[in-house]
Amino acid sequence: MSFTKELFVAVSEFLIFTSFIVLLYVLRFYYDYFTRSASYPGPFPLPIIGNLHQYYYHQHDIPHWLHQLSLKYGDIFELYFGTNKYLMVSDVRIVERIMTSKKDSNYFVRVATKTGLDDLQRGSVAILYNANFHSWSYVRKVFFRVVGSANALRAAATLVNTVFGNLEKLWDNLIKERGQCLDSKQERSVEVDLVCWSKRVFAEIIMLLTAGQQPNLLSNYYDRIIGDNIQKNADEDFLDRFSIASDCVQYYITVPPVIRNIPIIRRYTKYLHNNLMWTRNYACNLVKERRKEIKNLGIGEKSASNVLNILLPSNGIPNENDKISLTDEEIGDNIVEMFSEGIDSPSNTLAFIIHCVGANPDVERSIIQEIKNVFGDLTDLVITYEDLNKLVYIEAVIKEVLRLRPATLTISRFSAHRDQFDGYEIPSSTQIAINVVGLHRNQNYWNEPENFNPSRFLEDNIGKNYNKNAFMYFGGGLRVCPAKQFAMVQLKMMVVLLYSKYTFEVTTKDPSTNYNVNLQCKELMTRIKHRR
Ligand code: HEM
């Protein structure tokens, strides 16, 4: 037999063998699919990729896709991310059952750690994906000390004031230097991308809160706009890498290892992974430096109350029963998580607030009226934490924005055991995703859900207009966002400070969303000028 013939036979045998394996895999996949217990409706999945192809096809508008799916398949349906099946839930009875605050909850774990998270060594560290109750509750206590108590919130309000002061100086200079007079009143205005500024504001706040240091992101960004130097500096590089690092975790959770390791895709996997490692090293170095600083403190000198100092074992939480000694790497992971959670959600929300208010002049008028009612004047406001509780209309606006543009489109939970109630069955080890969009736009729970109407959240209407389990803006139960009050303090303060000093004319028609399950405002071009 000639060499070519031998090669032909070998290749054919290889192809037949591979096709046979693939066929077996496909048969097995569909056998499992058609014989699964507790089957719910949902789009038909493909082997290996599940419904990922549909997910990526709709990546420009995931909220719309999720909403359409819940209209088509109802308040509980199945969706496959790769080989992982997710039970998408937007029925308040099931949400109430899952989002319980009981310590022995069947739904404590957020996502199964066995593949993606374990590959990243994230299954039992920090807070967001921590499946170990003991170490998770320790970190929650640290969070409470820094962003939960009234004293912590008062201190946080001071941080917001400081960072806003920096922003104001830069914007005032920008209007002076680059402003154009486009209206008959000859007032200067300048066009900015609010997303870029908003992101930097919250990044500076979270850096101060977490590590007690300010990365000068606002002034560096200003220098890049105003100067000829278009290079990003190290601090801005850090900000970009943190966004990529959170994408990396989502990617590892949703994309199965077999796809992540396909040669062309492996390059992308490596790129995400390298960024995650970069952020881990960055945070780990912060820990090491802080350890040295604490060692060098004089007698009687106390380190500041920020997350990093509290997490360092020598400064640990003052409760003997909690004794947990975290390694530098684990403390670093906590810091990375605070950055990734503490920047995007509030900054996207603020950008969406400006967008929604821009399209509703009546709402803007009511905001201004409330600021005048509470503070008496729009100039030289001194905002205290106590004043913030009086801002009921502004709070309603923030809630309405978070209803229509929730920071997280789905909230994950994993069932430890089989659960059965109200005719529903949830098998053990089921990955559940609360379909936040499906809930927040559900006609059964909201009047005219597509309309932007902050009044639905005013005191008089509460209880009449909505069911609290249909409103998962900060999640719920044991794992509710631990920074809920802190986030509201930041957002209320930013709304008061921004609207009392500036007017905004939004030029971006639709701030498009990004491709992952966290809702992103990509760009918000806006003309800003001083409010007279
Ligand atoms: C507008 C601002 C924010 C929104 C809308 C928001 C929303 C959420 C939501 C929906 C969850 C999931 C809760 C659940 O699973 O039930 C969550 C969790 C979390 N958030 Fe926030 N968040 C915001 C700001 C922040 C900030 C500023 C921080 C940090 C300082 C933060 C830290 C966290 C952490 C650590 C978790 C995980 C909690 C756990 O698993 O126990 N969030 N957030």
Residues whose N, C-alpha, C, O or C-beta is under 5 A from the ligand:
A	BS01	HEM	I127 L128 M338 E341 G342 S345 P346 T349 A407 T408 I411 S412 M472 Y473 F474 G475 G476 L478 R479 V480 C481 P482 A483 A487
